[in-house]
Amino acid sequence: MNYSAELKKFVTSQYVYSAIRITLATVLPCLVLAHFGILKEYFLFPLGTSFVALTDQPGPFIRRRNALTFAIFCFVLVALIASLVMHIKVLVILEIIVFGMFFSLIGVYGQRLAAVGSLSLVVLAIFIDGHLTGSNIFKSLLIFASGCIWFLLIFLIVTTIQPYKLASQMIGENYLQLAEFLKIKANYYQKNPDFDRLTTQVIAKQIEIKNLQEDTRETVFKTRTIVNESTTTSRLLMLMFLNSMDLHEKLMTSESDYQKLQQSFEDSMILVNIHDYLNLLSEEITNIGISLQLGTRAKPIFNLDTELKKLNTLYFEVRNRQITPGTLENFMILRQILMRISEITKEINEIYKVFSQDIKLAKSLSTGLDLRKFMPNEEKLNFKVLRNNISLSSSLFRHAIRITTALLIGYLFSLFQFLGIGHTYWILITITAILKPAYSITKQRNRLRLYGTIVGATIAYVILHFVHINAILFATLLISMILCFSLLKGKYFWAVLFMTIYVFMSFNFLSPGKVDVIFKDRILDTMIAGAIAFFVSYIVLPVWEHTQNLVLMKKSAESNLIYFQSVISKFLQEEFDLEDYKVKRKNAIISLANLSDNFQRMISEPKNQRKKLEVVHQFVATSHLITAYTASLSQYSKNDKKYPEIDAESWSRKIEAEMQQTFTLLNDEEITETLKMESRLEPEDSCIEDLMLKRRTEIEEEPSDLKDTGKVSHLTELKNIHDILELIYDVAKEQRKVIEKYKNESAATPPQS
């Protein structure tokens, strides 16, 4: 592992940048207040700052500003009502029900408002028993509101000074994810690879890439300064993101029959050399990503042209030494893989050229695309959307009932004094943090929260027991805050660990000498909250992932069919609409990732809820292959060459008929005889076999000594196109059989009441 690159990736990321901003915005007022000796009295100021800061989700400036403003309004309103009714238990319970339902349901409007809703419930937890407001409620609320507004001002100043920073960091992260994706793909070429494990890793990484691309797409395409401004930076960032999408497709095209490849070349080092070269490409992509995050221009690390030439030379040495009529096809497959690698290399070189654009060439940086077609779909902010989700058929409504129930149970638990619970708020905060719409995420967070709290509390206890120098404790507090906010999205265990440490440090500064009490309270409260969250998530209106399978399978099958139709259109002598193709490619990748993500969550559910797990897994795997093989075919659609030897019309009808059958079965419709007949068509590609026979004869009579590393023979291209089409058909046929099995199992399973 390149530890230097890993450290740079982390330090230059949007998460660390955001964490430092949140930490400074929170701590600087604390230093000023501590200087005047009023920190304890005004502690609600930095608390309000940190709460609003945590609602700041990546995205366009206007949406972030509006979300922060809405968060301030919600926080102050919740704090006011909670403070006014805290002594009337009946009203407190009513307050939990109303706020629990409303702030959970606003998640229908997207992740940004879902974050505002979750933090509003945390504010409710903080103010529910009045331990922080004191006797002067309105003074406390004014201090809290001032802290909230303080972060909004910080946000406005920072984004005005650095309008492109977030977009640049997010685009850089896209390249870093692609680099990791390529590293996984490279491992298919190492000695004795674990194919099942690698396939699982590829699918998991596809999910990460899809989610990140969606977030970045919103940030880039909906940020007016990025889309409309004719500056070098805005155009550069737009093109760098679009190039990352094209690079992603090229990385997907390297899908092959790896097991056959390993068997064919197990006695040669050529596959290991391919593995090493792909890792070089991964380092170059990482370099581009880090430079984007850092805001500097990237320069190539290696001379890729020289390294690629060495790889091609090695191939030709092996080929000229070992080729026979029997191994011809193996070398043609390997040659095609090298050409795909060459295309990836060319794409990376092009990205470096775009990255190094001079300001005088700014006008040449044009996308030529209607970017509105690529913008992510989202729910509009109207009451109708919210009203339509007030139904037990809505997963978010069920989640709202679950979280409200859990908060009520947590509050009632806190009233039992004999349990020795110090304050109500930590139980309610933990429930809000753990309980998520998906059972699998709740289960995972529950475990990580408990482990993180125990380990973090133990570390903090040891530090506070042995260290009594305030400067060291304050430095520990700062580092813990930064690391907590940096790791909150991707490394939940570590985020909770560092959060626990900085909470301990904060309470120690406010109330020195009470570390034993804090330690006991945090562990006990977390365990109680975890038990409540687990119980409620399993019992109260759970939404199991298997209920979503059919919808997502339909969407994936439909998107793959449309994607294939777009790609095959070029072979049918039709015009190739690049923009339309890119939209359909995006939809296919998103649908595949959503299906894969749902399956991954399903694996973590109780065994009795993993309905038809094996069949769904087969469908996910075949969907992934269809998307990857179609991406491989698309590389021939985008060049100017013609392939009249390919019976494209028959292949199109044959494959589409097979895919249509799958879609028809998913919709509980009868397959027509026409579709069955179409899927049995035999494309007239016989000339390719004749050409192959002729080539084998030539090799047998006089083996050629080829050294041209820059070209692929027309026959190799024809053979590869034919093989890809055959693979797409075979996988589509296998997928249809999977759905037939899925339907048969569904018919055999009696409906549950």
N, C-alpha and C positions, 0 to 999 in steps of 0.2 A: 504493500500500500504506500502511495505517495503522501506521507504525512504533511508535507509542506503544502501541497495542493489542497488537501482536505481542510487544513487550518485556514487557508485563504478563502476557500469556498464558504466556510462558516462565518469568518470575520467580516467578509464583504457582503453577506446576504442581507436581504430586506429585514429579516427577523432580528438580527443583531442591531442593525441601524435603528429599527423601530424600538427595540428594547432599550437602547441607550437614550433615545429621545424620551421615552416614558419615564425611565429612571431619573434622568436629569430634571424633567418637568416636575417629578414628585419630590425629589430629594432637595433640590435647591431652595424651595420655600421652607422645607423643614430646617435647613441650616440657618436661614434668616430668622425663623420663629424661635429656634433654639438659642440663637445669639441674644435675643431679647427675653429669653426665659419664659416664653408663652407657648411652647410647642404642645404641651399637654392640653392646654385650653383650646388651642386651634388645630388639634389633630385631624378634625374633619376636613380641613382644607386639602392636605395631600391625599386623604382618602378619596375625596371627590375627584381629584385629578387622576388617580390611578384607575378608578372605575370607568370614567369616560374614555380614558386612553385605551382600555381593553376592548371597547366597542369599535375602535377604528380598524375596519377591515380593508384590505387592499382593493382598489377600484378607482373609478374616475373621481376627480376632485369634487365635483358638485354633489355626487352621491355621498361621498365621505363627509363633506361639510353638513349636508342635510341630516345625515344619520347621527352625527355628533350633536347637532342642535336638538334633534328629537330625543336623543338619549338624555341630554341635560333636563329637558322638560319632564320626561318620564321619571327620572331619578328624584328630582325635587318634589314632584307631585306625590310619588310613592313615599318618600321620606316624611313629607308633611302629614299625610293621612295616617301613616304608621305611628308617628309621634303623637298625634291627637287621640288615637283610639287605643293606645297601648295598655291602658288600665281596664278596658272593658273587654273581657275575654270573648264574649259573643261577637262583638264587632271585629275583633282580631281574626276570629275564625272566618267570618264573612269576608274580610279583607283578603285573607289567604285564598279563598275560593275564587273571588272576582279577579284578583291580580294573577293568580296561578293560571287560570283559564285564558285570560286575555293575553298575557305576555308570552305564553307558550304558543298560542294560536297565531300571533303576528309573524311567526316563522314561515307562514305561507307566502310571504312577500320576499323571501330570500334569506341568505345567510347573514346579511348585514343587519336586518331587523331581528333575526333570530338571536344574534349576539346582544342587541339592545334589550330584547326581552329577557334573556338569561341574566344579564347584569342587573336589570330592574328587580328581578327576584332576589338577587344577592343584596341589593340595597334594602329591600323589604326585610331580609333576614337581619341586617345590621341594625336597623332602626326599630325592630319589632318589640324589643323589651326596654328600650330607652336608656340603655347603659352608657351610650355615647353622647346623648343629647343634653343630659343634665337638667337643671331646673329651668333654664331659659331656652325654650324650644326654638323660638323664632331666630334668636341669635345663632344658635347651632345650625339651623337650616340655611341662614345667610352665609355662614362660613363654608358650609358644604357646597352651596351653589357657586360661591366664588371660586372654590377649587375646581369645580366642573368647568366653569367658563375659562379659567386659566389655561386648561389644556386646549380648549378650542382656539384661543389666541395663539398658543404655541404652534398648533397645527397650521393655522392660516399664515403665520410668519414663515415657517419652514417650507411649506409648499409653494409660497410665492418666490422664495429665494431659489429653491431647487424643484421646478415644476416637472422635470423629466426623471427625477431620481428613482421614484418607485417603479415606473415603467421600465427603465433601464435595468433595474435589479431583477424584476420579474422575468424579463426576456432573458437575462443572463441565467436565471435559474432554469429556464426551459432548456437552454443548451447544456447545463450541468446534468439535468435529468436524461437528456439524449445521450450524453457521454456514458452515463451509468448503464443505459439501455444497450449501447453498443458493447460495453464490457461484458454484459451478460451474453449477448449474441456471440461474442468472440470465444466464449468458453465452449461453444459447440464444436470448435475446431481443436481443442486441446485433447491430450491423450485420455482415453476412457472417460468421457463426460457422463454425468448423471442426467440423462435426457429428461426424466420426469421432473426433477428438481429445477432444471433450467427452464422448462416450459412453464412451471408455476411462477418462477421469478419473472419471466417475460410478461406473463399476463398481469402480474401484480404491478410491474413497472408501467405497463400500458395504462393501468388505472390512474397511477400517479401523474403520468404525463397528460392524460386527458383532463383531469381535474385542474392541473396547473394551466394548461392551454385555455381552458374555459375562463379561469380567473384573469389570465393575461389578456385574453381577447377582449374582455369587458374593459379592462384598464386602458388598453391601447386604442381600441376602436371607438370607445365612447368618451375618450378624453379629447376635447376639441382642440387643445393645443397640439396634440399629437397628430390628429387626423387632418386638420385644416391648415395649420401654420406651414408656410413654405420655407421653413428653416432647415438647415442641414441636419440638425439633431432630430427634429420631428420625423423627417423623411427617412433618415438613417434607421431610427428605432423601428419604424413601421416595416421597413424592408428586412431588417434583421429578424423581426418576429415572423414575417411571412416566409423567409428563408428557412427558419427553424422548422416550420410546418412541412416544407418540401423535403428538408433533410430527414425529418421523421419518417416520411413515406419511403425515402430511399433506404433507410435503415430497415424498414419492414420488408423490403423486396429481397433481402438476403435469405428468405425462408427457403430451405431445401430439405431433401431427404437425408438428414444428417447421419442416420444410422447406416444407410447404404454407402454414404460418402466415407465414413470411418472404416467400413469393411473394405472398400475399394483401395484406400490409400493408407492402410494401417502400417505398412512396411516403409512408408516414406515420411520425410519430415515436412512435406509441403503444407499439410494442414496446421502443423505447429507454427510454421512461418506465417501462415495467414492469421493465426491467433495473435501472434506477436505484432503483426502490422496493424490489425484492427485495434489493438491496445494503444498503438501510436496515434491512430486517428482519434481514439477516445481522449487521449491527452491533449490533442489539438482542440477538440471541441470543448474540453474543460477549460483550456486556456482562453478561448473566446468567451465562455460564460463568466469566468472570473473577471476578465477585462470589462465586460459589460456591467457587472455588479460594481466594479471599482470606479467605472466612469473614465477609463483610459482606452487608448487604441491598442488593439491586439496585434502582435507580430508572431509569425509562425515559429514554433519551437524547433521543428525538424524540416529537412528538405524532403517533402513528401514525394516529389517527382522522382528523386533519386532512390528513395526507399521502395517506391512502387515498381520502378524499373528493375531493382534487384529481385523483387518478388516474382515479377513476370519472367525474368531470366531464369530463375530457379524452376519455375513451372515448365518452361520450354526444355530445360535440361532433363527434367524428369520425364516429360512427354516424349521427347525424341529418343529417350533411352528405353522406355517401357511400353510405348503404344503398340497395340496389336489390333487386328480386326475385332477381337473380343472385348478389348478395353476402350475402344473408340468412344462409346457413349459416356463412359466415366470421365474421360478427359474433356469431352464437350461440355459436360455439366460443370466441371471444375473451371474450365475456361470462361464459362458464363458467369460463374461466381466471381472470378477475378475482374470481369468487366463491370459487374455491379459494384465491386469494391473501387474500381477505377472511377465510376460515376460518383460514388460517395466522396472520394478524394477530390474530384473536380468541384463538387458542391462546396466542400470545405474551403478550397482555394478561392472560389467565387465569393464566399462569405468574407474571407479575409480582404478581398479586393473592395467589396462594399464597405467594410469596416474602416478601410483606410482612405475613404473618399476625401478629396480636397474640397474646401468650401466653394471653390469656383465651379465644381461639378454638382452642386446641390440640386440643380434643376433636373439633372439626369436621373435622380433617385425617385422614380415614379413607379407606383404599383400597377396602374392600369386596371384596377379591379373596383367593382362596386362594393365598397366595404360594408354597406348596410346588410348585405346578404349573409355576412359572416358573424354578425352580432348575435350574442346569446339571447335566447328567449327568456323572458321573466314575467312574473305576474305584475299586472298594473295595480297601482295603489287605489283601489276602490273597494267600497264596502261589500259589493256583490261577491268578490273573491273570498272574503272572510266568511260571509254568510253561507256560501256554498260548501265551506269546509266544516260547518257546524253539523256534523253527521257522523254516526258511528262507522260509516264506510270510509271516512277520512282518517288516514294514519296519524296526521298531526292533531286531530281532535282527540283521538285515543291517547296520544302522548300527553296532551294537555290535561286530560282526566287523570292519567297516571301521576304526573308531576304534582298536580294539586292534591291528590290523595296522599302522596308521599310527604308533602310539606305539612299537611294536616297531622299525619301520624307523628312526624318529627316534632312538631310544635307541642302536641299532647304529651309526648315522651319527656319533653323538657320541663313540663309542669310537675313531674314526679320528683320531688326534692330528694327522696331517699336514694335515688340513683347517683347522686353526687355530681350532677351535671352543672358546670359552672355557668354557662351562658347558653341561650337558645341558638344564637346566630350561627355557630360553627356547624351544627347538625344541618341546619337549613341550607347553608352555603354549600356544604359537601353534597347534599342531595341534589341541589341544582346543578352542580358541576358534573356529577356522575350520571344522572338519569338522562338518557338520550332517546330519541325516537326508535333507534334500532337496539334490540336486545343484546346483540353481539357486542356493540360498542359500549353499552352500559356494563356488561359483564367484564369487558377488558378494562374499562376505566375504574371500575370498582376495585379490581385486584391491584392495578397500578397505583391508585390513590392510597390504598392501605399500605402497600409496601413503601411507597415514596414518603408517606407521612412518618412511618415508623423509623426508617433509615434517616430521614432529614431531622426528625426530632432528636434522635440519638446523637447525631453529629452536633446539632446545635447545643444540646445539653452538655456535651463534653467541652465544646468551645467556651460556653458561658461559665462552666465550672472552673476551668483552668486559666482562661484569659480574662484579664481585668483592665486591659489598656483600651480606652475608648476609641483611639485612632484605629487600632486593629479590628475592633468590633464593627466600627463604621465602615471600614474597607470591606469586611466580610459581608455586611449588609448590602453595599453597592454591587459587589460582584455577584451575590446571590440573586439580587433583583434583575440584573442584566441577563444572567443565565436563565432565570425562570422565564422571563418574557421572550427570550430568544428561542427557547425549546418548547414553548407551550403548544405549538401546533404539531410538531412532528415527534417529540420525545416526551411523552406525558409523564412517565415515571421520573425522569430527571427534572422536569419542570416542577412537579409536586415536591420533590426533594429540596430543590433550592428555594421554592416558595415557603416551605416549612421553616427553613433556616432563616430567611429574611423576616418572616412573621415573628419568630422567636426573638430575633435581634431588635425588631421594632418594639415589641412589648417590653423587652428588657430596658430599652432607653426610656420608655414611658413609666414603667413600674419596676425598678431594679429589685432584684432579690426574690422574684416570684417564679423562678424557672421551674421549680418542682411542680407547682400548681399548673403552669402552662403545659408542661409535658404530659401530666395526667389527663388534663382536659382534652388536649388535641387527640391523643390516642383513643380515649374513650369515645369522644364525639364522632370521630371518623369511623370507628367500628360500628357504632349505633346507626349512623347515617348509611353506611355501606350495606348493613343488614336490611334496613328499610327499603333502600333503593333496589336491592336484589329481589326482595320479596314482592314489591309492587310491580317491577318490570316483568316478573314471571306470571303473576296472578291477575293483575288488573288490565283487562282488554289488550293483551299483547298483540302485536302485528308481526307475524312470522314471515321471514323472507320468501318462503316457498309460495306465498300468496301472490308475490310480485313476478314470479318466474314467467308465467305465460305471457303477460303483457310485454315484458322485456325481450322475450324470445321472439315474439311477433315483430317488434320494432327492429331487432337486429337482423332477422331474416329479410324483412322488407328493405332495410337500408343497404344490406349487402347485395340484394338483387338490383336495386337502382344504381348502386355503385358499379356493379359489373356491366350493366347496360350502358352506362356512360363511357366505360373504358372500351368495350367491344365495338362501340359506334364507329371508331376510327377505322377499324378493319373492314367495316361494311361500306367503305368508301363515302362515309358521311363526314361532314365538317366536325372537327373536334373543338368543342366549346370549353376552353380552359377554365374560365370562371365557373361555369356550371359544374364542371368536373370537380373542381376544388371544393365547392359547396357540398356535393354528394360524398366526396371523400371524407370531409369533416363529419358529416352526419353518420357515416358508417363507423368511423372510429369512435365517436361519442356513444353510439348505440352499443357497440361491442364492449366498451369500457364500463358502461352502466350495467350491462348484463354480468360481466365478470365481477364487478364490485359487489353486486347482489349475491352472487355465488360465494364469494369469499366470506361475506357476513353470515351466510347460511351455514357454513362449515362450523362456525363458533356457537351455533344454537344447540339446544338440547337434542339428543339423538332422535327422540320421537317427533321432532319437528323438521328433520332433514328429509322431507318428502322427495322421493325419486332422485336422491342426491347423485347417484352414479350417472343416470340418464342426463341430468342437467349438466354435469361435468363434461360429458361427451358432446353435448350441444355447444357449450362454451368453447371447447377445444376445436370443434369443427368450424365454428363461426370465426375463431381467430385465424385458422388456416385459410378460409375463403377470403377474408379481408387481406391477409398477407399475400396470397397468390394473385389476387386481383391487383394489388399494388405492384407486384412484379410484372404483370401483364401491361400495366399502365405505362411502364417505361418504354414500351414499343409504340404506344399510342401517341406519345408526345414527340416522336421524331418524324422526319419527312420521308422515311423509307416506306416502300410498298411491299406487301407480302401476298401476292396473288396466289401463291401455292397453297396458302391456308384457306380451307373451306370455312371462312368466317361465318357465313350465314347459317350453315348447318350447326356449327359449334354454338353459335348464339342461341338458336332455337332449342338445341339439345340441353344446354346448361340452364337456360332460363326456364325451360319446362320442368327440370328437376327441382330448381329453386322455388318455382311456383307451386309445385306439389307440396313442398314443406310448408309454405305460407298458407296454402289451402287447408292442410291438415290442422295447423295451429288455429285456424278460424272455424274449426268444426264443420267444414264443408266437404262435399264429395269431390274426389278427383275425377276429372272428365277423361274420357277415352282419348281425346285429342292430346291432352297433356302427356298421357302415358305413351302414346305413339311418338310424340315429338321427342321425348326423352330417350327413345330407342334409335334415333337417327344415327346413321354411320357417316361421319364427315369424309369427304373424298380427299384425304391428304396422302393418298397412296404414292404420289410423286416423291414425297419426302423419304419414304422407305426405299424407293428406287435410287434416289440420290445417296442415301446411306449405304446401300448395297454397293453402289459404284465406288464410294469412298473407301469402303472396307477392302474392296478388290485392289484399289490403288495402293493401299497401305501394305497389303499382303505381297503385292508384286514389287513395290519399291517404296519403303518407308521414307517419308519426307523429313527433311531437317529444317523445321520452321524456326524462325527467330524474330518475326515481326510481332512486337509486343503491343502495338497500337491498334490492331484491327482484329475483328472477329469475322470469320467467314460467314457468308450468307446462309450456308447450310447449318452452321451452329446456331444462328439466330432462329432459323425456321424450326429446327429441332427443339429448341428451348421453348418457343411459342407453343408448339404442338404439345410438349410435355406439360407446360403450365395449364393449358386448356384441359388437358386430360386429368391433371391433378384437381383442378377446380370442379370438374364433373364428378370425379370419384368421391371427393369430399362432400359435395352437394348431395350425392346419392347416399353416402353414409349418414349425412345429417337427416335426410328424409326418413331413413330406417330408424334413426334415433327417435324421431318424433312419432313414428308409428308405434314404437315400443312405449314411449311416454303416454300416448293416448290409450294404448292397451292396458297399461298399469293403472291409469286414471279410471278407466271403465271398470276394472276389476276391484278397485278400492271403493267400498261403500261410503257415501257422503256422511260427514260428521255433523251431528246436530249442534 
